[in-house]
């Protein structure tokens, strides 16, 4: 029997050639749980605004792994001891950090499996994979959970300046064409160092850090929280909410077996621990399950479900009004009156056609571990105090916007 060659190279549109570090990485990438990420778009509904935003969680996970390889090399070159096992573990942790994402990014978390974050699911899937691979992922899981004695390894996976953020900003900017999100990931990584077990950035990289923070803020308002994207995500969430309600009421609803299971059952986080079949069923779900169902539901007898599905398939998206202040209650009453006049709906059905909410973005969160700048004399300063070109401290205040979303 021929031995399989596991030394593979990917041609990535953002970085060029990406090589797989070892056989264990190869086996994880080949696993069906990881291959599923090919069928989940990185930016959910953003392609309704930016047609090029069709890249996947698979792309992003490989890119983050590639950047982690670079970060390990940089830190080793500066005299930091990262053993072969630690290097492998931190690389595997970033490779699998998004493995628990549901279809269409965060939409599923809000509508079908409420109260279960993708981080929880990533952890459960990693534990399953660990059993399959004879506990070879023990150290990767420790890093992912923040239990590893070298806390800077966890910082590389999850912090305000981690390989996840560096990749998604660079990649999302590339695929959307939003040049304001462009960052110099290579320079940021080259400037990394470790002091007292914490990740720091050398002072000569300060402008790259400032650019990174500003780019992240601009990408949030221009891409991730763009009002049209917000509209499409609200509609999709309410399609799934309506489908779940109709299923529990006994309506006959087309769905793939995996989607059917989550529509008909109220699954909690504890259900995943108690029943490993739930993980298998969840990892059968991807964007295709949702989009195929929506196409069929366009012709469903329920007028709310069919209207929402037809609107999203043909991109007749709801209008969004954004405001710095809370939405005027009189404005809400006026819109509700118009909707009732046009659609002849009950109060309960009305809730699927008008959405009121808030969205917020903090480019740099003072409540999370700082991005620290290391000076030549050994002193360390928080970026919000160290930055001189731009007042980063201004960007620490969350910007909150209120929105009202309704049919045009």
C-alpha positions as CSV (number, residue, x, y, z in Angstrom):
1,X,0.0,0.0,0.0
2,X,1.5,3.4,-1.0
3,X,2.3,5.8,1.8
4,X,0.3,9.1,1.4
5,X,2.4,12.2,0.8
6,X,1.4,14.6,3.6
7,X,3.7,17.4,2.6
8,X,1.3,19.6,0.8
9,X,1.3,23.2,-0.3
10,X,-1.6,25.6,-0.8
11,X,-1.5,28.5,-3.2
12,X,-3.2,31.3,-1.2
13,X,-4.3,34.5,-3.0
14,X,-3.2,36.7,0.0
15,X,0.2,35.2,1.0
16,X,1.2,33.0,-1.9
17,X,2.4,29.5,-1.0
18,X,1.4,28.1,2.4
19,X,2.9,24.8,3.5
20,X,1.5,22.3,6.0
21,X,4.0,22.0,8.8
22,X,3.6,18.3,9.7
23,X,1.4,15.1,9.4
24,X,-0.8,16.0,12.3
25,X,-1.8,19.3,10.8
26,X,-2.4,17.5,7.5
27,X,-4.7,14.9,9.2
28,X,-6.7,17.7,11.0
29,X,-7.1,19.6,7.7
30,X,-8.3,16.4,5.9
31,X,-10.8,15.6,8.6
32,X,-14.5,16.1,7.6
33,X,-15.0,18.5,10.5
34,X,-12.4,20.9,9.1
35,X,-13.3,20.3,5.4
36,X,-16.8,21.6,6.3
37,X,-15.2,25.1,6.7
38,X,-14.9,25.1,2.9
39,X,-18.7,25.4,2.8
40,X,-19.0,28.3,5.3
41,X,-18.4,31.8,4.0
42,X,-16.1,33.9,6.2
43,X,-18.3,37.0,5.9
44,X,-21.8,35.6,6.1
45,X,-24.1,38.0,4.1
46,X,-21.4,40.6,3.2
47,X,-21.4,39.4,-0.4
48,X,-24.8,41.2,-0.8
49,X,-22.7,44.4,-0.6
50,X,-19.3,43.3,-1.7
51,X,-19.7,40.6,-4.4
52,X,-16.1,39.4,-4.0
53,X,-16.6,38.5,-0.3
54,X,-17.1,34.8,-1.0
55,X,-14.0,33.5,0.7
56,X,-14.5,30.8,3.4
57,X,-13.6,29.9,7.0
58,X,-11.3,27.3,5.4
59,X,-9.2,30.0,3.7
60,X,-9.0,32.1,6.9
61,X,-8.0,29.2,9.1
62,X,-5.1,28.2,6.8
63,X,-4.1,31.9,6.6
64,X,-4.0,32.2,10.4
65,X,-2.0,29.0,10.7
66,X,0.5,30.5,8.1
67,X,0.9,33.7,10.2
68,X,1.4,31.7,13.3
69,X,4.3,29.8,11.7
70,X,5.9,33.2,11.0
71,X,5.3,34.4,14.6
72,X,6.9,31.3,16.0
73,X,10.0,31.8,13.8
74,X,10.3,35.5,14.8
75,X,10.0,34.8,18.6
76,X,12.6,31.9,18.3
77,X,15.0,34.3,16.4
78,X,14.7,36.7,19.4
79,X,15.9,34.0,21.8
80,X,12.5,32.8,23.1
81,X,12.3,29.1,23.8
82,X,9.4,27.6,22.0
83,X,9.8,23.8,21.9
84,X,8.8,21.8,18.8
85,X,5.8,20.5,20.6
86,X,4.7,24.0,21.8
87,X,5.2,25.3,18.2
88,X,3.0,22.5,16.9
89,X,0.4,23.0,19.6
90,X,0.0,26.8,19.1
91,X,-0.2,26.3,15.3
92,X,-2.9,23.6,15.7
93,X,-4.9,25.8,18.2
94,X,-5.1,28.7,15.6
95,X,-5.8,26.2,12.8
96,X,-8.9,24.9,14.7
97,X,-10.0,28.2,16.4
98,X,-13.1,28.5,14.0
99,X,-13.9,24.9,13.6
100,X,-17.2,25.3,15.6
101,X,-18.6,28.1,13.4
102,X,-22.1,27.5,12.2
103,X,-23.5,28.4,8.8
104,X,-23.5,32.0,7.8
105,X,-21.1,33.0,10.6
106,X,-22.9,34.1,13.8
107,X,-26.5,33.9,12.5
108,X,-27.1,30.3,13.6
109,X,-25.9,31.1,17.2
110,X,-28.7,33.7,17.4
111,X,-31.6,31.7,16.0
112,X,-31.4,27.9,16.1
113,X,-28.9,27.0,18.9
114,X,-29.4,29.9,21.2
115,X,-26.8,30.6,23.9
116,X,-24.2,28.4,22.4
117,X,-21.2,30.3,21.1
118,X,-18.9,29.1,18.3
119,X,-16.0,29.1,20.8
120,X,-17.9,26.5,23.0
121,X,-18.5,24.4,19.9
122,X,-14.9,24.7,18.7
123,X,-13.8,23.4,22.1
124,X,-16.2,20.4,22.0
125,X,-15.1,19.5,18.4
126,X,-11.4,19.9,19.4
127,X,-12.0,17.5,22.3
128,X,-13.6,15.0,19.9
129,X,-10.7,15.3,17.5
130,X,-8.3,14.8,20.4
131,X,-9.9,11.5,21.3
132,X,-9.6,10.4,17.7
133,X,-5.9,11.4,17.6
134,X,-4.9,9.7,20.9
135,X,-4.6,12.9,22.9
136,X,-2.1,14.5,20.5
137,X,-4.1,17.8,20.8
138,X,-3.9,18.1,24.6
139,X,-1.4,21.0,24.5
140,X,-3.3,22.8,21.7
141,X,-6.5,22.7,23.8
142,X,-4.6,24.0,26.8
143,X,-3.4,27.0,24.7
144,X,-6.9,27.5,23.2
145,X,-8.5,27.5,26.7
146,X,-5.8,29.8,28.2
147,X,-4.5,27.2,30.6
148,X,-1.0,26.9,29.2
149,X,1.8,28.1,31.5
150,X,3.2,30.2,28.5
151,X,0.3,32.7,28.4
152,X,1.9,34.5,25.4
153,X,1.1,31.4,23.3
154,X,-2.6,32.0,24.1
155,X,-2.1,35.7,23.3
156,X,-1.0,34.6,19.8
157,X,-4.3,32.7,19.3
158,X,-6.7,35.1,21.1
159,X,-6.0,38.7,22.1
160,X,-6.4,42.2,20.7
161,X,-3.4,41.5,18.4
162,X,-3.6,37.9,17.5
163,X,-3.0,35.8,14.3
164,X,-6.8,35.5,13.9
165,X,-7.4,39.3,13.6
166,X,-4.3,39.8,11.5
167,X,-5.5,37.3,8.9
168,X,-9.1,38.2,8.8
169,X,-8.4,42.0,8.4
170,X,-5.9,41.4,5.6
171,X,-8.1,38.7,3.9
172,X,-11.4,40.4,4.3
173,X,-9.9,43.7,3.0
174,X,-8.5,41.8,0.0
175,X,-11.7,40.0,-1.0
176,X,-14.1,42.9,-0.4
177,X,-11.8,45.4,-2.1
178,X,-12.0,47.8,0.9
179,X,-8.5,49.1,0.9
180,X,-9.0,51.0,4.2
181,X,-8.7,47.7,6.0
182,X,-5.2,46.9,4.6
183,X,-2.7,46.2,7.3
184,X,1.0,45.2,7.3
185,X,0.7,41.8,9.0
186,X,4.3,40.8,8.2
187,X,5.7,43.9,9.9
188,X,3.5,43.5,12.9
189,X,4.7,39.9,13.3
190,X,8.3,40.9,12.8
191,X,8.0,43.4,15.7
192,X,6.6,40.9,18.2
193,X,8.5,39.9,21.4
194,X,7.8,38.5,24.8
195,X,8.4,40.1,28.2
196,X,7.4,38.5,31.5
197,X,5.4,35.8,29.6
198,X,3.3,38.5,27.8
199,X,3.3,39.4,24.1
200,X,4.6,42.9,23.4
201,X,5.4,44.9,20.2
202,X,8.7,46.7,19.7
203,X,8.4,50.5,19.7
204,X,9.5,50.8,16.1
205,X,6.3,48.9,15.2
206,X,4.0,51.4,16.9
207,X,2.7,53.0,13.6
208,X,1.8,49.5,12.3
209,X,-0.2,48.9,15.5
210,X,-2.0,52.3,15.1
211,X,-2.8,51.4,11.5
212,X,-4.1,48.0,12.6
213,X,-6.5,49.5,15.2
214,X,-7.8,52.2,12.8
215,X,-8.2,49.6,10.0
216,X,-10.2,47.3,12.3
217,X,-12.5,50.2,13.2
218,X,-13.0,51.1,9.5
219,X,-13.6,47.5,8.5
220,X,-16.3,47.1,11.2
221,X,-18.3,50.1,9.9
222,X,-17.7,49.5,6.2
223,X,-18.0,45.7,6.1
224,X,-18.9,43.8,9.2
225,X,-21.6,46.2,10.5
226,X,-22.5,47.8,7.1
227,X,-26.2,48.6,7.3
228,X,-27.1,46.5,4.3
229,X,-25.3,43.5,5.8
230,X,-27.1,44.2,9.0
231,X,-30.4,44.1,7.2
232,X,-29.6,40.8,5.4
233,X,-28.4,39.2,8.7
234,X,-31.6,40.3,10.6
235,X,-33.7,38.8,7.8
236,X,-31.8,35.6,7.8
237,X,-32.1,35.3,11.6
238,X,-35.8,35.8,11.4
239,X,-36.2,33.3,8.6
240,X,-34.6,30.7,10.8
241,X,-36.6,31.8,13.9
242,X,-39.8,31.6,11.9
243,X,-38.9,28.2,10.5
244,X,-38.1,26.9,14.0
245,X,-41.4,28.2,15.3
246,X,-43.4,26.6,12.4
247,X,-41.5,23.3,13.0
248,X,-42.4,23.2,16.7
249,X,-46.0,23.9,15.7
250,X,-46.1,20.8,13.6
251,X,-45.9,22.4,10.1
252,X,-44.3,20.3,7.4
253,X,-41.1,22.1,6.5
254,X,-38.5,21.1,3.9
255,X,-35.0,20.9,5.4
256,X,-31.9,18.7,5.2
257,X,-31.9,16.1,8.0
258,X,-29.3,18.0,10.1
259,X,-31.2,21.3,9.8
260,X,-34.5,19.5,10.5
261,X,-33.0,18.2,13.8
262,X,-32.0,21.6,15.0
263,X,-35.3,23.2,13.9
264,X,-37.4,20.6,15.8
265,X,-35.3,20.4,19.0
266,X,-34.2,23.0,21.5
267,X,-30.6,22.1,21.8
268,X,-28.6,23.5,24.8
269,X,-24.8,23.4,25.3
270,X,-25.2,20.5,27.9
271,X,-27.0,18.5,25.1
272,X,-23.7,18.5,23.2
273,X,-21.8,17.1,26.2
274,X,-24.4,14.4,26.8
275,X,-24.9,13.3,23.2
276,X,-22.0,13.1,20.9
277,X,-24.4,12.6,18.0
278,X,-25.3,16.3,18.4
279,X,-21.7,17.2,17.4
280,X,-21.9,14.9,14.3
281,X,-25.2,16.4,13.3
282,X,-24.0,20.0,13.9
283,X,-20.8,19.4,11.8
284,X,-23.1,18.3,8.9
285,X,-24.6,21.8,8.8
286,X,-23.1,24.4,6.4
287,X,-24.3,27.3,4.3
288,X,-25.7,25.0,1.7
289,X,-28.3,23.5,4.1
290,X,-29.6,27.0,4.8
291,X,-29.6,28.4,1.3
292,X,-31.3,25.2,-0.2
293,X,-34.0,25.4,2.4
294,X,-34.6,29.1,1.9
295,X,-35.1,28.5,-1.9
296,X,-37.7,25.9,-1.1
297,X,-39.4,28.0,1.6
298,X,-40.0,30.8,-0.9
299,X,-43.1,28.8,-1.9
300,X,-44.2,27.8,1.6
301,X,-47.9,28.4,2.6
302,X,-46.8,30.6,5.6
303,X,-46.9,34.1,4.2
304,X,-44.2,35.4,6.6
305,X,-41.7,32.7,5.8
306,X,-42.3,32.8,2.1
307,X,-42.1,36.7,2.0
308,X,-38.8,36.8,3.9
309,X,-37.3,34.0,1.9
310,X,-38.3,35.5,-1.5
311,X,-36.9,38.9,-0.3
312,X,-33.5,37.5,0.6
313,X,-33.1,35.2,-2.4
314,X,-33.9,38.1,-4.8
315,X,-32.0,40.7,-2.6
316,X,-35.1,42.8,-1.9
317,X,-33.6,43.7,1.5
318,X,-35.3,45.6,4.3
319,X,-34.6,49.3,4.7
320,X,-32.3,50.2,7.7
321,X,-32.4,53.5,9.6
322,X,-29.4,54.1,11.8
323,X,-29.3,56.6,14.6
324,X,-26.9,57.7,17.4
325,X,-29.9,58.1,19.6
326,X,-32.6,55.6,20.6
327,X,-35.3,55.1,17.9
328,X,-38.2,57.5,18.4
329,X,-41.2,55.3,19.7
330,X,-43.5,57.3,17.5
331,X,-41.5,56.4,14.4
332,X,-41.8,52.7,15.4
333,X,-45.6,53.0,15.8
334,X,-45.8,54.7,12.4
335,X,-43.8,51.9,10.7
336,X,-45.8,49.2,12.4
337,X,-49.0,50.9,11.2
338,X,-47.7,50.9,7.6
339,X,-46.7,47.2,7.8
340,X,-50.1,46.2,9.2
341,X,-51.8,48.1,6.4
342,X,-49.8,46.4,3.7
343,X,-49.4,42.8,5.0
344,X,-52.4,42.2,7.2
345,X,-50.4,40.6,10.0
346,X,-51.0,39.7,13.7
347,X,-48.8,41.3,16.4
348,X,-46.8,38.1,16.7
349,X,-46.2,38.0,12.9
350,X,-45.3,41.7,12.9
351,X,-42.2,40.9,15.0
352,X,-40.7,39.1,12.0
353,X,-41.1,42.2,9.8
354,X,-39.7,45.0,12.0
355,X,-36.5,44.8,14.0
356,X,-35.2,47.3,16.5
357,X,-31.7,46.9,18.0
358,X,-28.3,48.3,18.6
359,X,-24.9,47.5,17.2
360,X,-21.6,48.6,18.6
361,X,-17.9,48.6,17.8
362,X,-14.9,49.2,19.9
363,X,-11.7,49.3,17.9
364,X,-9.6,48.8,21.0
365,X,-11.1,47.5,24.2
366,X,-9.6,48.9,27.4
367,X,-11.3,46.0,29.4
368,X,-9.3,43.4,27.5
369,X,-5.6,42.7,27.9
370,X,-3.6,45.6,26.4
371,X,-1.5,45.8,23.3
372,X,1.8,46.7,25.0
373,X,4.6,48.6,23.4
374,X,8.2,47.7,24.4
375,X,10.8,50.6,24.3
376,X,14.6,50.2,23.9
377,X,15.1,51.0,27.6
378,X,12.9,48.1,28.6
379,X,9.8,50.1,29.6
380,X,6.4,49.0,28.5
381,X,3.4,51.2,27.8
382,X,-0.2,50.5,26.7
383,X,-0.7,51.5,23.0
384,X,-3.6,53.9,24.1
385,X,-1.0,55.9,26.0
386,X,2.0,55.3,23.7
387,X,0.4,56.3,20.4
388,X,1.3,59.8,19.3
389,X,0.2,60.0,15.7
390,X,-3.5,59.3,16.4
391,X,-5.3,59.4,19.7
392,X,-6.0,55.7,20.1
393,X,-7.6,56.4,23.5
394,X,-10.5,58.0,21.6
395,X,-11.0,54.7,19.8
396,X,-11.3,52.8,23.1
397,X,-14.9,54.2,23.6
398,X,-17.4,51.9,22.0
399,X,-19.5,53.5,19.3
400,X,-23.1,52.4,19.6
401,X,-25.7,52.8,16.8
402,X,-29.4,52.1,17.1
403,X,-31.2,50.6,14.1
404,X,-34.7,50.2,12.8
405,X,-35.1,47.6,10.0
406,X,-38.4,47.1,8.0
407,X,-39.7,46.3,4.5
408,X,-39.2,49.1,2.0
